[in-house]
Amino acid sequence: MAKPFEVTDETFEEEVLQATEPTLVDFWAEWCGPCRMVAPVVQEIADDYDGRLRVAKMDVDSNRQTPGKYGISGIPTLILFKDGAEAARIVGFRPKDAMVEELDPHID
């Protein structure tokens, strides 16, 4: 079972932008109901794509710099980074199949 890892403003550059594998970042907050709804789907995606996709989580309440840099105004927001750049963005809750449809073209 692949476990999403935590990233912070301080570790984002190294852990996400410099990663050799595509990295999906779940921008979330503890108080956010839709974030809690999307969490199990994100976990399933981490399991399904283990070895081909890294999955990270960033708490927007504790880390304000990175979400601001990427213009995140609503959560949950999931951004897929590939080769140091944004490749796909999913805002709000979506069923797993809709998320996978957005992500698949960018994952080898």
Secondary structure, DSSP 8 states (H G I E B T S, - for coil): ----EE--TTTHIIIIIT-SS-EEEEEE-TT-HHHHHHHHHHHHHHHHTTTT-EEEEEETTT--HHHHHTT--SSSEEEEEETTEEEEEEES---HHHHHHHHGGG--
